[in-house]
Amino acid sequence: MRDMATALEFLARERCSAILRTDLADAVEPAMQAAVTGGFRVVEVTLTTPRALEVIAQLSRQSDLLVGAGTVLTPADAEAAHYAGARFLVSPVVDDRVIRYAVAHDLVAVPGCYTPTEMLAAHRAGAQIVKLFPGPADGPGHVRACLGPLPFLRIFPTSGVTETNAAAHLEAGAFGVGFVGSLFEPADLAAGDFERIRQRAERMVEAVRSAGPWRGE
């Protein structure tokens, strides 16, 4: 997956990502491997995670995975993640500089947006996907409302997405969903219970598949 178009096709097919954010260095690799074993093929490591760039580089060697970096706040972050092997760059905010870096280097930009105004601004700046962040109380309703006047957006909710509401987000028109703490529960990470993460991953991937393919453009 060396170009933006191929990455977007992969994301449209998979429709879900495993997003790891933790301070526990020893849990990073086994936790992400548990998610992969459970069925995730799109994975994101936030740059606030210990050894994030090293883990991104390791995961990028697996040809069946699409690997991204999260919490990309500056062009320097974007460059470091890119050279580590990230094919998509996720931010909690809209930063034109990060979006421009992604577009210039054939990467997928996923800036964080909450309002339709932010989403449209990000889209016009070149972002191919917009991350719904933070998660609203009614995630599916928020997605549906934004897509009403802006049906061309690829909205990707993360915060607040769970095993039980993932399908509802997708059926509302979301391009995909990301699982963060609901997949990598802090108690499991602290206890080293990676089997629970694997089992949860299997259920989450199945819930996403039950929603069917993306029906957007």
Helices and strands as residue ranges (DSSP letters): H 4-14, E 16-20, G 25-27, H 28-37, E 42-46, H 52-60, E 66-70, H 75-84, E 88-90, H 96-104, E 108-110, E 112-113, H 116-125, E 130-132, H 139-147, E 155-157, H 166-171, E 177-179, H 186-191, H 194-210
